[in-house]
Amino acid sequence: MTASKLAGIILPFALLLLGMAAYIYKSIMWPKVMKIGSGPIHVSCVGDSITFGQGVFMHRKQWSYQAFLSGLLGEKYTFFNYGLSNRTLLPVGNDHYFSEKIGRTAWNTRADILIFMLGTNDSKLILWDEARFEKEYMDVIEHYQQMGCFKQIYIMIPPKVFDDRPGKKGCNTWIIEKNIAPVIRRVAEACAVELIDLYTLTSCHREWFPDKLHPNKDGNRAIAEEIAKHMQSNDIARPV
């Protein structure tokens, strides 16, 4: 086979792969809101790549924690996934969640229930600022409370990160455990909203995180089961 014929075969294949990679990157970094279910009780899920379902990207409709929640709680619910990968609560750099289009939509979302989880990407040493993080977190939850539409608000301590050498630019599980978790506990108490501790839930389950950061199918199922326990204790969230 001549070089020109070989190039004629390889080039279209390489372009196809590049196109697929660009599509996947765009779908992860700037996704559309994913809707699961069609029930009258609307649940807004606001968060980063863990909320988005990056660890089960090709099967988000079936294996995201929202998908498992839909199966656990029944047909009364509609879940809206406002997850955005690599985004922070802290308004620093170019990755501020609420500076993005989908984040601005989430800021104004009106629903019956809010499930909120940001903080994993804020745990990077180059970004971390405890006082500012606490203020931003408090302001966001107070904003949602003042909207007056949410009957239940759940704020979640992020899962454990299993990268033991994150450096300055990696998500840092020590900061999540020692700093972020206490901040979220204080916000939950100050704002009188319900706390869900995913750090404790996941801390002994490295097998749920193949890439050390994002939960797989089993991890998302476990997260959904934990959330469902809290939701089922409230009248609005009784299963069908």
C-alpha positions in Angstrom: 0.0 0.0 0.0 1.4 3.4 -1.0 1.9 6.2 1.5 -0.8 8.3 -0.2 -3.4 5.5 0.1 -2.5 4.9 3.7 -2.9 8.6 4.4 -6.2 8.5 2.7 -7.4 5.8 5.1 -5.8 7.3 8.3 -6.8 10.9 7.8 -10.6 10.5 7.7 -10.4 8.1 10.7 -8.2 10.7 12.6 -10.7 13.5 11.8 -13.6 11.3 13.0 -11.8 10.7 16.3 -11.1 14.4 16.7 -14.7 15.2 16.0 -15.9 12.7 18.6 -13.4 14.0 21.2 -14.6 17.5 20.6 -18.2 16.5 20.9 -17.6 14.6 24.2 -15.6 17.6 25.6 -18.3 20.0 24.7 -21.0 17.7 26.1 -19.1 17.5 29.4 -18.0 21.1 29.8 -21.1 22.8 28.5 -23.9 20.3 28.8 -27.6 20.8 28.4 -29.9 20.3 31.4 -30.7 16.7 31.7 -34.3 15.9 32.7 -35.3 12.5 34.2 -38.9 11.7 34.9 -42.2 13.6 34.3 -43.8 13.8 37.7 -45.3 16.9 39.3 -42.6 17.2 42.1 -39.7 19.0 40.6 -36.1 18.5 42.0 -33.2 20.7 40.9 -29.8 19.1 41.3 -27.1 21.8 41.3 -23.4 20.8 41.4 -20.2 19.9 39.6 -19.1 16.9 37.6 -20.3 14.5 40.3 -23.8 15.9 39.9 -23.4 15.9 36.2 -22.5 12.2 36.2 -19.1 12.3 34.6 -18.1 8.9 36.0 -20.9 7.3 34.0 -20.9 9.8 31.1 -22.1 7.4 28.4 -25.0 6.1 30.6 -26.0 9.3 32.5 -29.7 8.7 31.8 -29.5 5.3 33.5 -26.7 5.5 36.0 -26.5 9.1 37.3 -27.6 9.5 40.9 -30.7 11.3 39.6 -31.6 8.3 37.5 -31.3 6.0 40.5 -33.3 8.4 42.7 -36.0 8.4 40.1 -36.2 4.6 40.3 -36.2 4.7 44.1 -38.7 7.4 44.7 -41.2 6.7 42.0 -43.2 8.5 39.2 -44.1 11.6 41.2 -40.7 13.2 40.6 -39.0 15.0 37.8 -35.2 15.5 38.3 -33.3 18.4 36.6 -29.5 17.9 36.4 -27.7 21.2 36.4 -24.3 19.6 36.8 -21.2 21.3 35.4 -17.8 19.7 35.3 -14.7 21.4 36.9 -16.8 24.3 38.3 -16.3 26.0 41.7 -18.5 27.8 44.2 -15.7 30.3 44.7 -15.9 33.1 42.1 -12.3 32.9 41.1 -10.7 32.1 37.8 -12.7 31.0 34.8 -14.5 28.1 36.4 -17.1 29.8 38.6 -20.3 27.7 38.5 -22.7 30.6 38.6 -20.9 32.5 35.9 -21.8 29.8 33.3 -25.0 29.8 31.3 -26.3 26.7 33.0 -25.2 28.0 36.3 -27.2 31.2 35.8 -30.2 29.1 34.8 -29.7 27.1 38.0 -29.5 30.3 40.0 -33.0 31.2 38.9 -34.5 27.7 38.9 -37.8 27.2 40.6 -38.6 23.8 41.9 -40.0 22.0 44.9 -36.7 20.5 46.1 -33.1 21.5 45.8 -30.2 19.1 46.0 -27.0 21.2 46.2 -23.4 20.0 46.1 -20.4 22.2 45.2 -16.9 22.2 46.9 -14.9 19.4 45.4 -13.1 21.7 42.9 -12.8 24.5 45.5 -10.6 22.1 47.5 -7.6 22.7 45.3 -4.8 24.4 47.2 -4.4 27.1 44.5 -8.0 28.1 45.1 -9.0 27.3 48.7 -10.2 30.2 50.9 -12.2 29.0 53.8 -13.7 32.4 54.9 -14.7 33.3 51.3 -16.1 29.8 50.6 -18.3 29.9 53.7 -19.6 33.4 52.8 -20.4 32.3 49.2 -22.1 29.1 50.4 -24.2 31.0 52.9 -25.2 33.6 50.3 -26.2 30.9 47.8 -28.4 29.0 50.2 -30.0 32.1 51.5 -30.7 33.1 47.9 -32.6 29.9 47.3 -34.5 30.2 50.5 -35.6 33.7 49.7 -37.0 32.5 46.4 -39.8 30.9 48.5 -40.5 28.0 46.2 -38.3 25.3 47.7 -40.1 23.1 50.2 -36.9 21.2 51.0 -33.3 22.1 50.5 -30.5 19.5 50.9 -26.9 20.4 50.9 -24.3 17.7 50.5 -20.7 17.2 51.8 -18.9 16.0 48.7 -17.5 12.4 48.5 -14.0 11.5 49.4 -11.3 12.1 46.7 -9.0 9.1 46.5 -6.0 10.9 44.9 -3.3 10.9 47.7 -1.0 13.1 45.7 -3.2 16.0 44.4 -0.5 18.6 44.4 -1.6 22.3 44.3 -4.0 21.9 41.3 -5.8 18.7 42.3 -8.9 18.1 44.3 -7.7 17.6 47.9 -9.5 15.2 50.1 -7.8 16.5 53.3 -9.3 20.0 52.6 -12.7 18.4 52.0 -12.6 16.5 55.2 -11.0 19.1 57.5 -12.3 22.4 56.0 -15.1 22.0 53.6 -17.2 19.5 55.6 -17.2 21.7 58.7 -18.1 24.7 56.7 -21.1 22.9 55.1 -22.2 21.7 58.5 -22.2 25.3 59.8 -24.2 26.5 56.8 -26.7 23.7 57.3 -27.2 24.6 60.9 -27.3 28.4 60.3 -29.7 28.1 57.4 -31.8 25.3 59.0 -31.5 23.1 55.9 -30.9 19.3 55.8 -27.3 18.0 55.5 -26.3 14.8 53.6 -22.8 13.6 54.3 -21.4 11.8 51.2 -17.8 12.0 52.5 -18.6 9.5 55.4 -20.7 7.4 53.0 -17.9 7.0 50.5 -14.8 7.1 52.6 -14.2 3.3 52.7 -15.3 2.7 49.1 -12.3 3.2 46.8 -14.0 0.8 44.4 -16.7 3.3 43.6 -14.2 5.7 42.1 -12.2 4.2 39.2 -10.6 7.6 38.4 -10.3 8.5 42.1 -12.8 11.3 41.8 -16.0 10.5 40.0 -18.4 7.8 41.2 -19.2 4.9 38.9 -22.6 3.1 38.6 -22.3 1.5 42.1 -21.2 4.7 43.7 -24.1 6.7 42.2 -26.5 4.1 43.3 -25.2 4.3 46.9 -25.4 8.1 46.8 -29.0 7.9 45.5 -29.9 5.5 48.3 -28.4 7.9 50.9 -30.3 10.9 49.4 -33.5 8.9 49.2 -33.4 8.1 53.0 -33.5 11.8 53.7 -36.1 12.6 51.1 -38.4 9.8 52.3 -38.5 11.3 55.8 -40.3 14.4 54.4 -44.0 14.4 53.5 -43.3 15.9 50.0 -41.0 13.1 49.2 -43.0 10.0 50.0 -42.4 7.3 47.4 -45.3 6.3 45.2 
